[in-house]
Amino acid sequence: MSRLSLRTGLGLFVFAALLAGCSGEGDASTPSPSATPEASAPTVTATASPTATPTAVATPEVQHTVWLINLWDEALYTIYQHPDAPPGRTAFVASHLAGVEAASGPGVFDAEGHPVSFPGFQCEAGATGVVVQGVEYPDVPTCGPASPDERYMLFEVPTPEVSPPASEQWVLDLDAGEARLLQQGLIGCGGCDGRFGPEWWPGGRYVYFAETVQEGRVFLSDVETGETRVVATGTDVWYRPSWSYSEEPLLLVRGGAESAVLVHALNGEATTLPIAWPAAFDPSGTLAYSPTAGPPSASPDAGPTVTSVLNIKTLEITELEGTPPSWYLRWGVHAVSAMGSRFIAVLESPDCDGTVLHLPDVPPACIEGARGAVPARNGTAVAFALLVPGEERVVQGTEFSRYDIAVLDVTTGEIDVVAEGAYSGELPPRIQWSEFGDLLLVTWPHVPGL
């Protein structure tokens, strides 16, 4: 494994020589049956270049901050900052619009950091029931998650005087103005953390939801027909299913003996895949991947850490050195992205104090000090937080490490530091890509929810 050592203050590093010096033979990222990447390569050392711009300097108290970084314009905008309150959900709500939830309400910002009007889906409590998109529904007791096309809204109705607590899952058809029961008798846990909530298929017609009782049932519903079926068990967040973002409504769920099962929402057909659970789709929906030996924190005696990447169409498997950080799979952070007919992957390994980078046509490389790496949705770039040793800060008994934010251009092999001075604790800053790979959201300190 080659090692890319990025020093503090590095602005730009080109490892094109490494890319040019390798042929297509031994391609670690092209699906081939049981392909194993090479384990060693010459050491590569980065050299410094002028300091990158823009530069962001953290305030001494380490305020909760969200940056919007425009890679095209090389500009950084602070769209949220608070000394005590971390932001709520952060996400790109459109290709070039970033959303941040705050105590004062949601905010939406354009690619230049300007706040813009973006009504989104509107639901609020009414005099009786709720008001959705300006229409009152007196028989709907509470708001819930809307489908991506905003044609449907889920809502839950508790079953009174039942122990253990139970509820019913309903869906509101906003076009017809009618509600439909999807499932009754959902058993609750009576108050617990670490459970996953409902999630819609990106196309909007299908949705999964689950009981919160331990080892409860996971349901898949077609909201147009009202058909609901049990597709899995296990409601801990570790068992969160994964939707494909392809045109087909495919869902990865946990199967028996900790296997990964592919469910086609259109007809309910279930296929056990030759990879283990946990598993997830890449952003294209053409690849599924699974760590086969547990996270890097597992005992060294447990064997090598390997990630299996499965081509959904051909069922060919490529085995890569390293595994995603365990919290990636828990919280839906992608570690693999298709790049045409091939793919890139960002993993961790006990042999690398940073991120193991798998690119087409080259041996795996260790980017030393890189944390929280995330590939762009189209596989053309990788963003990561670069740990800067020796610049820790202790605030109210909590130690925060300094990170700089860097982006690797997979096509050119250039690594560019795009922001400096993000501080975070146990987890590195959270990095999110926009749809077209030209914007980044960086949240720090990274405070994961339950």
C-alpha positions as CSV (number, residue, x, y, z in Angstrom):
1,M,0.0,0.0,0.0
2,S,1.4,3.4,-0.9
3,R,1.2,6.2,1.7
4,L,0.3,9.7,0.8
5,S,1.6,11.9,3.7
6,L,-0.1,15.3,3.7
7,R,1.6,17.8,5.9
8,T,-0.1,20.7,7.8
9,G,-0.6,23.7,5.6
10,L,-0.5,21.7,2.4
11,G,-2.5,23.4,-0.3
12,L,-2.1,21.1,-3.4
13,F,-0.6,17.7,-4.0
14,V,-0.4,15.9,-7.3
15,F,0.2,12.2,-7.4
16,A,-0.3,11.9,-11.1
17,A,3.1,10.1,-11.2
18,L,1.5,7.3,-9.2
19,L,-1.5,7.2,-11.5
20,A,0.6,7.2,-14.6
21,G,3.0,4.6,-13.3
22,C,0.4,1.9,-13.0
23,S,-1.3,-0.1,-15.8
24,G,-4.8,-1.5,-15.8
25,E,-3.5,-4.8,-14.6
26,G,-4.4,-5.7,-11.0
27,D,-7.3,-3.1,-11.1
28,A,-8.5,-3.2,-7.5
29,S,-11.7,-1.4,-8.2
30,T,-13.0,-3.1,-11.3
31,P,-15.5,-5.8,-10.3
32,S,-14.0,-9.3,-10.9
33,P,-14.7,-12.5,-8.9
34,S,-12.8,-12.5,-5.6
35,A,-10.3,-9.8,-6.8
36,T,-7.8,-8.9,-4.0
37,P,-5.9,-5.6,-4.3
38,E,-2.1,-5.5,-4.1
39,A,-0.8,-4.9,-0.6
40,S,2.3,-2.8,-1.2
41,A,3.5,0.1,-3.5
42,P,6.3,2.7,-3.3
43,T,6.0,5.3,-0.6
44,V,4.8,8.7,-2.0
45,T,5.5,11.9,0.0
46,A,3.6,15.1,-0.6
47,T,5.4,18.4,-1.1
48,A,4.0,21.8,0.0
49,S,2.6,24.4,-2.4
50,P,1.1,27.8,-1.7
51,T,-1.6,27.9,1.0
52,A,-5.1,27.2,-0.4
53,T,-7.8,29.8,-0.3
54,P,-10.3,30.4,1.2
55,T,-9.2,30.0,4.8
56,A,-11.5,29.7,7.8
57,V,-10.2,30.2,11.3
58,A,-12.2,28.8,14.2
59,T,-13.1,30.9,17.1
60,P,-11.5,29.9,20.5
61,E,-14.7,28.6,22.0
62,V,-15.3,26.1,19.1
63,Q,-18.7,27.2,18.0
64,H,-21.2,24.8,16.3
65,T,-20.7,25.7,12.7
66,V,-21.9,24.7,9.2
67,W,-19.8,25.7,6.2
68,L,-21.0,25.8,2.6
69,I,-18.0,25.4,0.3
70,N,-18.4,26.3,-3.3
71,L,-15.7,24.4,-5.1
72,W,-16.3,26.0,-8.4
73,D,-15.9,29.6,-7.1
74,E,-13.4,28.6,-4.4
75,A,-15.5,30.3,-1.8
76,L,-16.5,29.4,1.7
77,Y,-19.6,30.6,3.5
78,T,-20.6,30.2,7.1
79,I,-24.4,29.5,7.0
80,Y,-24.8,28.5,10.6
81,Q,-22.9,29.3,13.9
82,H,-24.0,29.1,17.5
83,P,-21.9,28.9,20.7
84,D,-24.1,26.2,22.4
85,A,-26.7,24.7,20.1
86,P,-25.7,22.2,17.3
87,P,-27.7,22.4,14.1
88,G,-30.4,19.9,13.4
89,R,-30.5,18.1,10.1
90,T,-28.2,19.4,7.4
91,A,-28.7,18.4,3.7
92,F,-28.8,19.6,0.2
93,V,-32.5,20.1,-0.5
94,A,-31.9,20.6,-4.2
95,S,-28.9,20.4,-6.5
96,H,-27.6,23.9,-5.5
97,L,-29.6,24.6,-2.3
98,A,-28.3,23.7,1.2
99,G,-30.7,23.3,4.1
100,V,-30.0,23.7,7.8
101,E,-32.4,23.0,10.7
102,A,-32.1,25.4,13.6
103,A,-34.0,26.1,16.8
104,S,-35.4,29.2,15.0
105,G,-36.6,27.1,12.1
106,P,-35.2,25.7,8.9
107,G,-32.9,27.8,6.7
108,V,-32.1,27.4,3.0
109,F,-29.1,28.9,1.2
110,D,-28.0,29.2,-2.4
111,A,-24.5,28.3,-3.8
112,E,-23.3,31.8,-2.7
113,G,-24.4,31.4,0.9
114,H,-27.4,33.7,0.5
115,P,-30.6,32.8,2.4
116,V,-33.4,32.1,0.0
117,S,-37.1,31.4,0.2
118,F,-37.8,27.7,-0.2
119,P,-41.2,26.7,1.2
120,G,-40.7,23.0,1.0
121,F,-43.3,20.7,2.5
122,Q,-45.5,22.5,5.0
123,C,-47.4,20.7,7.8
124,E,-48.4,22.2,11.1
125,A,-50.9,21.6,13.9
126,G,-54.3,23.1,13.3
127,A,-57.3,23.9,15.5
128,T,-58.2,20.2,15.0
129,G,-55.9,17.9,13.3
130,V,-53.2,19.3,11.0
131,V,-52.9,21.7,8.2
132,V,-50.9,20.3,5.2
133,Q,-49.9,22.6,2.3
134,G,-52.6,25.0,3.4
135,V,-55.4,22.4,3.6
136,E,-56.9,21.4,7.0
137,Y,-57.3,17.7,7.8
138,P,-59.2,17.4,11.1
139,D,-59.0,13.6,11.3
140,V,-55.2,13.5,10.9
141,P,-53.7,13.9,14.4
142,T,-50.1,14.6,13.6
143,C,-47.6,15.5,10.9
144,G,-45.1,13.0,9.5
145,P,-42.5,12.4,6.7
146,A,-43.7,13.4,3.2
147,S,-42.8,11.5,0.1
148,P,-40.1,13.1,-2.2
149,D,-42.8,14.0,-4.7
150,E,-44.9,15.5,-1.9
151,R,-48.0,13.5,-2.9
152,Y,-48.2,11.5,0.3
153,M,-47.5,12.0,4.0
154,L,-47.1,9.2,6.6
155,F,-48.6,9.7,10.1
156,E,-48.9,7.4,13.1
157,V,-51.9,6.9,15.3
158,P,-51.4,5.5,18.8
159,T,-53.6,2.7,20.0
160,P,-55.0,3.8,23.4
161,E,-54.8,1.8,26.6
162,V,-52.6,-1.0,25.2
163,S,-49.6,-2.5,26.9
164,P,-47.0,-2.8,25.5
165,P,-47.7,0.4,23.5
166,A,-48.9,0.0,20.0
167,S,-49.9,2.2,17.0
168,E,-51.2,2.2,13.5
169,Q,-49.3,3.5,10.4
170,W,-51.4,5.6,8.0
171,V,-50.7,7.5,4.8
172,L,-52.4,10.6,3.7
173,D,-53.0,10.9,-0.1
174,L,-52.7,14.7,-0.7
175,D,-54.1,14.5,-4.2
176,A,-57.2,12.6,-3.2
177,G,-57.5,14.2,0.3
178,E,-58.0,10.7,1.8
179,A,-56.1,8.7,4.5
180,R,-55.4,5.0,4.2
181,L,-54.4,2.5,6.9
182,L,-51.1,0.7,6.0
183,Q,-50.5,-1.4,9.1
184,Q,-52.0,-1.8,12.5
185,G,-50.6,-3.4,15.7
186,L,-47.1,-1.8,15.5
187,I,-45.5,-2.7,18.8
188,G,-43.5,0.1,20.5
189,C,-40.6,0.0,22.9
190,G,-42.1,2.4,25.4
191,G,-39.3,4.9,24.9
192,C,-35.9,4.0,23.5
193,D,-33.0,5.3,21.4
194,G,-31.1,4.0,18.4
195,R,-34.1,3.2,16.2
196,F,-34.5,4.1,12.6
197,G,-37.5,5.9,11.2
198,P,-39.5,5.5,8.0
199,E,-37.8,6.2,4.7
200,W,-39.3,6.8,1.3
201,W,-38.0,5.4,-1.9
202,P,-36.6,8.4,-3.9
203,G,-39.3,7.8,-6.5
204,G,-42.0,8.4,-3.9
205,R,-44.3,5.3,-4.3
206,Y,-42.8,3.0,-1.7
207,V,-41.9,3.5,1.9
208,Y,-40.5,1.3,4.7
209,F,-41.3,1.7,8.4
210,A,-40.7,-0.5,11.5
211,E,-41.8,-1.3,15.0
212,T,-39.5,0.1,17.7
213,V,-39.7,-3.0,19.9
214,Q,-36.4,-4.9,19.9
215,E,-36.2,-7.3,16.9
216,G,-39.4,-5.8,15.7
217,R,-40.8,-6.2,12.2
218,V,-39.8,-4.0,9.2
219,F,-42.6,-3.3,6.7
220,L,-42.6,-2.2,3.1
221,S,-45.7,-0.5,1.7
222,D,-46.9,0.5,-1.8
223,V,-48.8,3.6,-0.9
224,E,-50.7,3.6,-4.2
225,T,-52.2,0.2,-3.6
226,G,-52.0,0.1,0.1
227,E,-50.3,-3.3,0.0
228,T,-47.9,-3.8,3.0
229,R,-45.6,-6.8,3.6
230,V,-43.0,-7.7,6.2
231,V,-39.6,-7.7,4.7
232,A,-37.2,-8.0,7.6
233,T,-36.8,-7.9,11.4
234,G,-34.5,-5.9,13.6
235,T,-35.2,-2.2,14.4
236,D,-31.9,-1.1,15.9
237,V,-30.4,1.6,13.7
238,W,-27.6,-0.9,12.8
239,Y,-30.3,-2.7,10.8
240,R,-31.5,0.3,8.8
241,P,-32.5,-0.8,5.3
242,S,-30.9,0.9,2.3
243,W,-32.8,2.2,-0.8
244,S,-31.3,2.1,-4.2
245,Y,-31.2,5.5,-6.1
246,S,-31.6,3.7,-9.4
247,E,-34.8,3.7,-11.4
248,E,-35.8,0.4,-9.9
249,P,-37.3,0.4,-6.4
250,L,-34.7,-1.9,-4.8
251,L,-34.3,-2.2,-1.0
252,L,-31.5,-3.9,0.9
253,V,-32.6,-5.5,4.2
254,R,-31.2,-7.7,6.9
255,G,-31.9,-11.4,6.2
256,G,-31.5,-14.6,8.2
257,A,-28.1,-15.5,9.6
258,E,-27.0,-11.8,9.1
259,S,-27.2,-12.1,5.3
260,A,-28.1,-9.2,3.0
261,V,-31.3,-9.6,1.1
262,L,-32.4,-7.6,-2.0
263,V,-36.1,-6.8,-2.1
264,H,-37.8,-5.6,-5.3
265,A,-40.6,-3.3,-4.1
266,L,-42.7,-3.7,-7.3
267,N,-43.4,-7.4,-6.8
268,G,-41.9,-8.3,-3.4
269,E,-39.4,-10.7,-4.8
270,A,-36.5,-11.2,-2.3
271,T,-33.1,-12.5,-3.2
272,T,-30.4,-13.4,-0.7
273,L,-27.1,-11.8,-1.9
274,P,-23.6,-13.3,-1.5
275,I,-22.6,-10.5,1.0
276,A,-23.2,-10.2,4.7
277,W,-25.2,-7.7,6.7
278,P,-24.7,-4.8,7.3
279,A,-24.8,-3.7,3.7
280,A,-25.6,-0.5,1.8
281,F,-26.0,0.7,-1.8
282,D,-23.7,3.2,-3.4
283,P,-25.3,6.4,-4.7
284,S,-25.9,5.0,-8.2
285,G,-27.7,2.0,-6.8
286,T,-25.7,-0.4,-9.1
287,L,-23.3,-1.5,-6.3
288,A,-23.9,-3.0,-2.9
289,Y,-21.1,-3.2,-0.4
290,S,-20.5,-4.9,3.0
291,P,-17.7,-5.1,5.5
292,T,-17.0,-8.8,5.9
293,A,-14.8,-8.7,9.0
294,G,-16.3,-6.0,11.1
295,P,-15.1,-2.4,11.7
296,P,-11.4,-1.6,12.2
297,S,-11.9,-1.5,16.0
298,A,-12.5,-5.2,16.0
299,S,-10.0,-7.5,17.6
300,P,-6.9,-8.0,15.4
301,D,-7.4,-11.7,15.9
302,A,-10.7,-11.5,14.0
303,G,-8.8,-11.6,10.7
304,P,-8.2,-9.0,8.0
305,T,-10.6,-6.2,7.5
306,V,-12.2,-6.5,4.0
307,T,-15.1,-4.9,2.2
308,S,-17.0,-6.8,-0.4
309,V,-18.4,-4.8,-3.3
310,L,-21.1,-6.5,-5.3
311,N,-22.2,-5.6,-8.8
312,I,-26.0,-5.9,-8.5
313,K,-26.5,-6.9,-12.2
314,T,-23.7,-9.4,-12.6
315,L,-23.3,-10.5,-8.9
316,E,-19.5,-10.3,-9.3
317,I,-17.7,-9.4,-6.1
318,T,-14.5,-7.4,-5.6
319,E,-12.8,-7.6,-2.2
320,L,-11.1,-4.4,-1.0
321,E,-8.6,-3.9,1.9
322,G,-10.3,-2.0,4.7
323,T,-13.8,-1.3,5.9
324,P,-15.9,1.8,6.3
325,P,-16.0,3.4,9.7
326,S,-18.8,1.7,11.6
327,W,-20.9,5.0,11.9
328,Y,-21.0,5.3,8.1
329,L,-23.4,2.3,7.8
330,R,-25.3,3.3,10.9
331,W,-26.0,6.8,9.6
332,G,-26.2,6.2,5.8
333,V,-22.8,7.8,4.8
334,H,-21.6,6.4,1.5
335,A,-18.1,4.9,1.3
336,V,-18.3,3.6,-2.3
337,S,-19.3,5.4,-5.4
338,A,-19.6,4.1,-9.0
339,M,-17.4,5.8,-11.6
340,G,-18.8,4.7,-14.9
341,S,-18.4,0.9,-15.1
342,R,-15.9,1.0,-12.2
343,F,-15.9,2.5,-8.7
344,I,-13.9,4.2,-6.0
345,A,-13.9,3.5,-2.3
346,V,-12.7,5.2,0.9
347,L,-12.1,2.7,3.8
348,E,-10.2,2.3,7.0
349,S,-7.6,-0.3,7.9
350,P,-5.4,-1.1,10.9
351,D,-2.4,-0.7,8.6
352,C,-3.3,2.9,7.7
353,D,-3.5,5.9,10.1
354,G,-6.0,7.6,7.9
355,T,-8.1,6.6,4.9
356,V,-7.4,3.7,2.4
357,L,-8.2,5.1,-1.0
358,H,-9.2,2.6,-3.8
359,L,-9.1,4.0,-7.3
360,P,-9.4,2.3,-10.7
361,D,-6.1,1.1,-12.2
362,V,-3.9,1.9,-9.2
363,P,-3.0,0.0,-6.0
364,P,-4.7,1.1,-2.8
365,A,-3.2,4.1,-1.2
366,C,-3.1,5.3,2.4
367,I,-3.9,9.0,2.9
368,E,-2.3,9.6,6.2
369,G,-4.4,11.7,8.6
370,A,-7.5,11.7,6.4
371,R,-10.7,11.2,8.4
372,G,-14.4,11.0,7.5
373,A,-13.6,10.7,3.7
374,V,-16.7,10.7,1.4
375,P,-16.7,10.2,-2.3
376,A,-18.8,12.4,-4.6
377,R,-21.9,10.8,-5.9
378,N,-20.5,10.4,-9.4
379,G,-17.1,9.1,-8.1
380,T,-15.0,11.9,-9.6
381,A,-13.8,13.3,-6.3
382,V,-13.2,12.5,-2.6
383,A,-13.5,15.0,0.2
384,F,-12.0,14.4,3.6
385,A,-11.0,16.0,6.9
386,L,-7.2,16.2,7.4
387,L,-6.2,15.9,11.0
388,V,-3.7,18.5,12.1
389,P,-1.7,17.2,15.1
390,G,-0.7,19.4,17.9
391,E,-3.5,22.0,17.6
392,E,-6.0,20.5,20.0
393,R,-8.3,22.6,22.1
394,V,-10.1,21.7,25.4
395,V,-13.4,23.4,25.9
396,Q,-15.4,22.6,29.0
397,G,-13.5,19.4,29.5
398,T,-13.9,18.2,25.9
399,E,-10.9,17.9,23.6
400,F,-11.3,19.0,20.1
401,S,-8.9,18.3,17.3
402,R,-8.2,20.6,14.4
403,Y,-9.0,19.4,10.9
404,D,-8.5,21.0,7.5
405,I,-10.9,20.1,4.7
406,A,-9.4,18.7,1.5
407,V,-10.7,17.4,-1.9
408,L,-9.0,14.9,-4.1
409,D,-9.8,15.2,-7.9
410,V,-9.8,11.6,-9.0
411,T,-9.3,12.6,-12.7
412,T,-6.2,14.7,-12.2
413,G,-4.9,13.2,-9.0
414,E,-4.7,16.7,-7.3
415,I,-5.5,17.1,-3.6
416,D,-6.6,20.7,-2.7
417,V,-7.1,22.0,0.8
418,V,-10.3,24.1,0.5
419,A,-10.8,25.2,4.2
420,E,-8.8,25.3,7.3
421,G,-9.6,25.3,11.0
422,A,-12.6,23.0,11.6
423,Y,-12.6,21.5,15.1
424,S,-14.3,18.3,16.2
425,G,-14.3,15.8,19.0
426,E,-14.5,12.0,18.8
427,L,-15.8,12.0,15.2
428,P,-14.3,14.1,12.4
429,P,-16.3,16.9,10.8
430,R,-19.2,15.7,8.8
431,I,-18.9,16.2,5.0
432,Q,-21.7,16.1,2.5
433,W,-21.6,16.4,-1.3
434,S,-24.1,18.1,-3.5
435,E,-25.7,16.2,-6.4
436,F,-23.2,17.4,-9.0
437,G,-20.1,17.4,-6.8
438,D,-19.5,21.2,-6.9
439,L,-20.6,22.1,-3.3
440,L,-19.8,20.7,0.1
441,L,-21.5,21.0,3.5
442,V,-19.2,20.7,6.4
443,T,-20.6,20.4,9.9
444,W,-18.4,20.8,13.0
445,P,-18.0,19.7,15.7
446,H,-19.7,16.5,14.5
447,V,-22.4,15.7,17.0
448,P,-24.3,12.6,15.8
449,G,-27.9,12.1,16.8
450,L,-29.4,9.0,18.3
